[in-house]
Amino acid sequence: MNNQVALSKRWFGASDRKMHPFRVIMRKEMSDHIRSWRFIILITIIALTCFGSLYTALTNMSQAVKPNDPEGSFFFLKLFTITDGTMPSFTVFISFLGPLLGISLGFDAINSEHNRGTLSRVLSQPIHRDYIINAKFLAALSTISFMLFALGLLVIGAGLVSLGIPPTPEEFLRMIFFIILSVLYVAFWLNLSILFSVLFRQPATSTLSAIAVWLFFSVFYPLIVNLITKSVEPSASAMPQQIIAFEHFRLALLRVMPNQLFSEATTTLLMPSVRSLGPLTMEQMVGTLPGPLPLGQSILLVWPQVTGLASGTLVSFVISYILFMRREIRPR
């Protein structure tokens, strides 16, 4: 009885008893994420690396701006893409460290509650089971969104103070869409880690499984693609149609990777001069004028990449949801 009372106080404080159970659980999960040391350590690492890339971009801004540059009117966007080779750009850091943030917030979302015995006690209350997994996902996603938007706006503010030039409305919208895309990219890894948290009882196993998938797509899968494409690569005297078909095949293999989809989408959004993400023939290039694409055309160009990331995120969450709803949870 005392344990039940203590658990009720932990999950439902005196000020929260009149709130909806879903909001109470989500509020508690967000509080746990923000106060956890792993979140503080990761946000510190991401902030330091991103501000390091911002410093590199600011110091090399004069060399990056060239006369006759088709992106000369998008001066502010170069803060996210410039690098001098000593430190990667802001987008590269988000692509590399973003998955670690998603994995760290979801690898023990379910199994830790089950191992402590709190999951069965919470479900003994008049609370729907789907409130648990939905609130945990939305709380982690809200925390990630607040962090990435705060970091992105800090970079914009630092660039505004350093450069003294405000971004144009289109530049600002492109940067906002980039942050939203970053949230979607991290949400994929968050849902994947939650899926492993439902599948495995031990947090260490779910953590290693999620990190193994991340390392596979980051390191080993490109090597496998190189081996496959090397064996079927056409000769230099091959017909143009064969070379174009080979390039489409190579890109199709690479676009299985979430980081490849994120890289293509962010490159197109932050570099408006990018007009295609695949091979083009000379006939297709006849009559085209070099210049930046409007924002709407850039979004249409990356819509397949955005759809791929959203589909992966949705599929991972649906599998986690079904497995959790069918899982037998016994009191410990």
QUIZI-V410691 format. One record per backbone hydrogen bond with DSSP energy under -0.5 kcal/mol. NH is the residue of the N-H (numbers start at 0). CO is the residue of the C=O. E is the energy in kcal/mol with one decimal. If there is no record, write none. Layout:
nh=NH co=CO e=E
nh=NH co=CO e=E
This chain:
nh=4 co=0 e=-2.1
nh=5 co=1 e=-2.6
nh=6 co=2 e=-2.5
nh=7 co=3 e=-2.3
nh=8 co=4 e=-2.3
nh=9 co=5 e=-1.9
nh=10 co=6 e=-2.6
nh=11 co=7 e=-3.1
nh=12 co=10 e=-0.5
nh=15 co=12 e=-1.0
nh=16 co=12 e=-0.6
nh=16 co=13 e=-0.6
nh=18 co=15 e=-1.4
nh=23 co=19 e=-2.0
nh=24 co=20 e=-2.5
nh=25 co=21 e=-2.4
nh=26 co=22 e=-2.5
nh=27 co=23 e=-2.4
nh=28 co=24 e=-2.5
nh=29 co=25 e=-2.4
nh=30 co=26 e=-2.0
nh=31 co=27 e=-2.1
nh=32 co=28 e=-2.3
nh=33 co=29 e=-2.5
nh=34 co=30 e=-1.9
nh=35 co=31 e=-0.9
nh=35 co=32 e=-0.7
nh=39 co=35 e=-1.8
nh=40 co=36 e=-2.8
nh=41 co=37 e=-2.2
nh=42 co=38 e=-2.7
nh=43 co=39 e=-1.8
nh=44 co=40 e=-2.3
nh=45 co=41 e=-2.8
nh=46 co=42 e=-2.4
nh=47 co=43 e=-2.5
nh=48 co=44 e=-2.4
nh=49 co=45 e=-2.4
nh=50 co=46 e=-2.4
nh=51 co=47 e=-1.8
nh=52 co=48 e=-2.1
nh=53 co=49 e=-1.9
nh=54 co=50 e=-2.2
nh=55 co=51 e=-2.0
nh=56 co=52 e=-2.2
nh=57 co=53 e=-2.5
nh=58 co=54 e=-2.2
nh=59 co=55 e=-1.2
nh=60 co=57 e=-0.9
nh=63 co=59 e=-1.5
nh=64 co=60 e=-1.5
nh=65 co=63 e=-0.6
nh=68 co=65 e=-1.1
nh=69 co=67 e=-0.5
nh=71 co=68 e=-2.1
nh=73 co=70 e=-1.7
nh=77 co=74 e=-0.9
nh=78 co=75 e=-1.6
nh=79 co=76 e=-1.6
nh=80 co=77 e=-0.7
nh=81 co=77 e=-2.3
nh=90 co=79 e=-1.6
nh=92 co=88 e=-1.8
nh=93 co=89 e=-2.0
nh=94 co=90 e=-2.3
nh=95 co=91 e=-1.8
nh=96 co=92 e=-3.2
nh=97 co=93 e=-1.9
nh=100 co=96 e=-1.6
nh=101 co=97 e=-2.1
nh=102 co=98 e=-2.7
nh=103 co=99 e=-2.3
nh=104 co=100 e=-1.2
nh=105 co=101 e=-0.6
nh=105 co=102 e=-0.9
nh=106 co=102 e=-1.8
nh=108 co=105 e=-1.3
nh=111 co=107 e=-0.6
nh=113 co=109 e=-2.0
nh=114 co=110 e=-2.5
nh=115 co=111 e=-1.8
nh=116 co=112 e=-0.7
nh=116 co=113 e=-0.6
nh=117 co=112 e=-1.2
nh=118 co=112 e=-1.5
nh=120 co=116 e=-0.9
nh=121 co=117 e=-2.4
nh=122 co=118 e=-2.2
nh=123 co=119 e=-0.9
nh=124 co=121 e=-1.5
nh=126 co=124 e=-2.9
nh=130 co=127 e=-0.9
nh=131 co=127 e=-0.6
nh=131 co=128 e=-1.3
nh=132 co=128 e=-0.8
nh=133 co=129 e=-2.1
nh=134 co=130 e=-2.3
nh=135 co=131 e=-2.1
nh=136 co=132 e=-2.1
nh=137 co=133 e=-2.6
nh=138 co=134 e=-2.5
nh=139 co=135 e=-2.0
nh=140 co=136 e=-2.7
nh=141 co=137 e=-2.5
nh=142 co=138 e=-2.1
nh=143 co=139 e=-2.4
nh=144 co=140 e=-2.5
nh=145 co=141 e=-2.6
nh=146 co=142 e=-2.1
nh=147 co=143 e=-2.7
nh=148 co=144 e=-2.6
nh=149 co=145 e=-2.2
nh=150 co=146 e=-2.5
nh=151 co=147 e=-2.8
nh=152 co=148 e=-2.6
nh=153 co=149 e=-2.0
nh=154 co=150 e=-2.1
nh=155 co=151 e=-2.2
nh=156 co=152 e=-2.7
nh=157 co=153 e=-2.8
nh=158 co=154 e=-2.5
nh=159 co=155 e=-2.3
nh=160 co=156 e=-2.3
nh=161 co=157 e=-2.4
nh=162 co=158 e=-2.8
nh=163 co=159 e=-1.8
nh=171 co=167 e=-2.6
nh=172 co=168 e=-2.2
nh=173 co=169 e=-2.3
nh=174 co=170 e=-2.2
nh=175 co=171 e=-2.2
nh=176 co=172 e=-2.6
nh=177 co=173 e=-1.9
nh=178 co=174 e=-2.0
nh=179 co=175 e=-2.4
nh=180 co=176 e=-2.4
nh=181 co=177 e=-2.0
nh=182 co=178 e=-2.2
nh=183 co=179 e=-2.1
nh=184 co=180 e=-2.1
nh=185 co=181 e=-2.5
nh=186 co=182 e=-2.3
nh=187 co=183 e=-1.3
nh=188 co=184 e=-1.1
nh=189 co=185 e=-2.1
nh=190 co=186 e=-2.6
nh=191 co=187 e=-2.0
nh=192 co=188 e=-2.1
nh=193 co=189 e=-2.2
nh=194 co=190 e=-2.2
nh=195 co=191 e=-1.9
nh=196 co=192 e=-1.8
nh=197 co=193 e=-1.7
nh=198 co=194 e=-2.1
nh=199 co=195 e=-2.5
nh=205 co=201 e=-1.9
nh=206 co=202 e=-2.5
nh=207 co=203 e=-2.3
nh=208 co=204 e=-2.2
nh=209 co=205 e=-2.1
nh=210 co=206 e=-2.5
nh=211 co=207 e=-2.2
nh=212 co=208 e=-1.9
nh=213 co=209 e=-2.2
nh=214 co=210 e=-2.8
nh=215 co=211 e=-2.3
nh=216 co=212 e=-2.2
nh=217 co=213 e=-2.0
nh=218 co=214 e=-2.8
nh=219 co=214 e=-1.1
nh=220 co=215 e=-3.7
nh=222 co=218 e=-0.9
nh=223 co=219 e=-2.1
nh=224 co=220 e=-2.5
nh=225 co=221 e=-2.2
nh=226 co=222 e=-2.0
nh=227 co=223 e=-2.3
nh=228 co=224 e=-2.9
nh=229 co=225 e=-2.0
nh=230 co=226 e=-1.2
nh=231 co=227 e=-1.0
nh=232 co=228 e=-0.6
nh=237 co=234 e=-1.6
nh=242 co=238 e=-1.8
nh=243 co=239 e=-2.5
nh=244 co=240 e=-2.3
nh=245 co=241 e=-2.2
nh=246 co=242 e=-2.1
nh=247 co=243 e=-2.3
nh=248 co=244 e=-2.1
nh=249 co=245 e=-2.5
nh=250 co=246 e=-2.5
nh=251 co=247 e=-2.1
nh=252 co=248 e=-1.8
nh=253 co=249 e=-2.2
nh=254 co=250 e=-2.2
nh=255 co=252 e=-1.2
nh=256 co=253 e=-1.8
nh=260 co=256 e=-1.6
nh=261 co=257 e=-2.4
nh=262 co=258 e=-2.2
nh=263 co=259 e=-2.5
nh=264 co=260 e=-2.2
nh=265 co=261 e=-2.6
nh=266 co=262 e=-2.3
nh=267 co=263 e=-1.9
nh=268 co=264 e=-2.1
nh=269 co=265 e=-2.6
nh=270 co=266 e=-1.3
nh=273 co=270 e=-2.2
nh=274 co=272 e=-0.5
nh=284 co=280 e=-1.1
nh=285 co=281 e=-0.8
nh=287 co=284 e=-1.5
nh=291 co=69 e=-0.5
nh=292 co=271 e=-2.7
nh=297 co=293 e=-2.1
nh=298 co=294 e=-2.3
nh=299 co=295 e=-2.0
nh=300 co=296 e=-1.9
nh=301 co=297 e=-1.7
nh=302 co=298 e=-0.6
nh=302 co=299 e=-0.5
nh=305 co=301 e=-2.4
nh=306 co=302 e=-2.7
nh=307 co=303 e=-2.1
nh=308 co=304 e=-2.2
nh=309 co=305 e=-2.6
nh=310 co=306 e=-2.6
nh=311 co=307 e=-2.3
nh=312 co=308 e=-2.2
nh=313 co=309 e=-2.5
nh=314 co=310 e=-2.9
nh=315 co=311 e=-2.1
nh=316 co=312 e=-2.0
nh=317 co=313 e=-2.6
nh=318 co=314 e=-2.3
nh=319 co=315 e=-2.1
nh=320 co=316 e=-2.8
nh=321 co=317 e=-2.6
nh=322 co=318 e=-2.4
nh=323 co=319 e=-2.4
nh=324 co=320 e=-2.4
nh=325 co=321 e=-1.6
nh=326 co=322 e=-0.6
nh=326 co=323 e=-0.6
nh=328 co=326 e=-0.6
nh=329 co=327 e=-0.6
